[in-house]
Amino acid sequence: MDPVMIDAALEGLRLVFSWPYILYPLAATLIAMLFSAAPGLNSSTLMALLIPLTYAWEPLPVMLVFGALVGGATFMGSATAILFNIPGKASNAVTLLDGYPMTRQGQAKTAIGCAAAASALGSTLGIGVLIAMLPVMRDAVLVLGPPEYLMLAIWGLTTLAAVAGDSLIKGLIAAGFGLQLAFIGYDPRTAEPRFTFGTEYLQDGISLVPVLLGLFALAEIIDLMVSGRETLSGQRRMQDLSGSVLEGIRAVFRNFGLFIRSSLIGIVIGAIPGIGGSVAGFVAYGHASQTARDRSRFGHGDIRGLLAPEAASDAKDGGALVPTLALGIPGGTGTAMLLGALTLHGLSPGRELLNENLTLVFVLIWSLFLSNWITSLLGLSLVNPMARLGTIRTSRLIPVILALAMIGAIQYRGLAADAVCAAVFGLLGYLMKRHHWPRVPLVIAMSLALLLETNLHLTLRLQELGRINFWSRPVVLLLLVLILFNLFLPLLLRKVRAIRAMRRGLRS
Amino acid sequence: MLFPALLNVTAAASPNACETLKGETLRWIVPNSPGGGYDTYSRLLQPFLAQELEATIVVENRSAAGGLVAAAAIRDAAPDGKTIGIINAAGLLAARLDGSTLHPATDFTVLARLLRNRTVLLTGRESGIDSLDQLLGVAGRRPIVIGVRDAGSASIVAVPVIAELLGMDYVLVTGYVGNTARILAVVRGEVDLIVQNLDSTRRFIEDGTVRPLLQVTGVEAGGEAGARDPIVAGIPVLGGETGVAQQRARLAGRSVEQAKKRADSLASLVDAGRLVVAPPALPDQLRRCLEVAVGTVLRSPGLQAAADRAKLRIEPADAANARADIRAAAEALVDFAPLVRATMQRARQ
């Protein structure tokens, strides 16, 4: 490593942990945790509110606060997903798929322990990769273009087979419906409205957040009301809850290979400008279930289905900082707000910042690192009170969950119509659950649709014009291998197992 | 003088109208996503305007359809002074060629202009094209590939007119949604050129990521300001007396006067600027209150200092000036309509 970089890294570390500067990331993290406990509110919203308040500040405290906010408090959104089936924001949505069933099985402590450990370690890995890439990240960002984004989207879609549940056909129909929903709004290429039926609301497109809150949180409320279940966990007393925090933390190390792969997925997807953390989480989830030997528990409380998206969602923050710091191009909403904040403070991300203010860059990175660990550690210390919520009567919880879900739906874009949208999808989600139609493929397809559509058009056009050669791009070929692996390996393995079983049968 | 009408407005402003907004929450609608150019300007203005009106201002991002959804949301809001926002006048005018009915002057109450747009043609640092002459040399051998947002964007208006004036053949690649996508496209070399707002791409030019080749402006309109701006010093200007359009017309044996007129018309269109607007039919007293408040903020030394630090340009003009410029831009658009519509059609195939 370059000695200049080592000096800057150490100086950045010293500044973050020195008095009174450490107060900035600590306070920012705590505020973000409180703030993001309400669905629909997240650290990006908080950043937007804080930008005008920090105008008069020097660059150092700005970096400390905004660094802490970039990735801060995602864990709280995961906690509400695990406990109530309510994702704090879109990137927490995938957490509920296996997290909430664990709560219903009385294993909320294990789930929260696993999510906290995977988050903290995932973000650490993301930051490690970011630091390692600092000297070359500009080139690394430019290696990825429309063909690579397209193949990533297809790769994500091929994981649908793994999350389709009992019926692949039902999964594919649900995915097709998800794609169709995402196509509502303006065509990104022709600027013509599609499927808007002349309504202003649909011109903006259907947002993922009310869909998620409806499909999962509201559908769950309906299910709880219909089933008459007494408590979420099925237990009335804390001592009757099974599982432990330690068990959750151990799960990360027991599945360390999956943790590393999921984190890397998060980092790569995070580095793609404009792609949110939800895509990283869903792709990691699909990968986890695709590569699992026994996938029957996925969607029913498999801890690997919790670990993978949590690691990916937090690792993606490091990845999202790669294009932000290298080129001044944000990787996601959080880094877009960071970019706005830095610009208003006269700091230009890109070459200038890297060459002239490398110490400040490291202050940002270490502040993000510290924030992720504080969030996870504080989250762990709150496990017992949080798990206790699973023993409260559902008749008392339902109004609270309903209010939180509705507030979350409205708050996200400030549109009251999103509450209606959430209600419609709540009903749909309940019917899908009742009739065993998988909801996850719908959500995965919806979150990948824009990436797929825009880059399919761009790739075809650029290939037609001879501006790219699709088949000579190494990352495309690598992703193609992964896609083929996803599509055909399960079939191959099934065949091999069938042949082995047949041979065993013949022998016996 | 930038604010001649404002002085009269100040005298006539009713403090009672502003009283009704005190302590209220105002929506400030932004036509792009968080972190984008309009969003950054909005967040720069937000605390100053909030202080001026003694109100809370909430920035709301409505990025769909290149700003049309945001503009429609402002137009359709109640005219109670509690909804204001920022629009791209050139973008709205361009969209009128594509079926939109929104008009930046008649569908809104224009409160002020934040700044004129300054449009530039940019290429990537490693494109091998260092100057406009080199670009034209390449254009002599093959069509120039230009990346744009979509078939309804404001750059769709600029591209065919610029190409016609330069005598340059081109092909469009649509689908690069967002400034950053276009910047990356030109840096990766997927396209030769992009047409961008100078203010949104300033930091990329400063750090050498992209290179400006041409200023789409007339000498009278933006050339002087451009000459003062070191970032585009020495970069050729399309319009005006000594503009590239005239030079190219002379070389090709076309009408020099006609070329100058078209280049200047294009400049007046793309320069129409970023406007601060409220819904139409705003009661007079509220309009005066907001015009004065926005004008005061835009001229305040505090805002200017904050803008300087952020390297953001503020060149305010009052509502009357802004409306006059929009009218000129709308007239210019009429001339370009057949060419632009044909380009939109082509981009959709």
Interface residues (C-beta under 8 A of the other chain):
Chain A: S44 A48 I51 P52 L53 Y55 V141 L142 G145 P146 G185 Y186 D187 P188 R189 T190 A191 E192 P193 E200 Q203 D204 G205 P273 G274 L327 G328 I329 P330 T333 T335 A336 M337 L338 L339 G340 T343 L344 H345 G346 S348 P349 G350 R351 E352 G414 T454 H457 L458 R461 L462 L465 R467 I468
Chain B: R27 S33 P34 G35 G36 D39 T40 R43 L44 Q46 P47 A50 V58 V59 E60 R62 A64 A65 G66 L68 V69 A72 A73 D76 D98 V145 R149 D150 A151 G152 S153 V171 V173 T174 G175 Y176 V177 G178 T180 A181 I183 L184 V187 R188 G189 E190 V191 R203 F204 E206 D207 G208 T209 A306 R309 A310 K311 L312 A347 R348
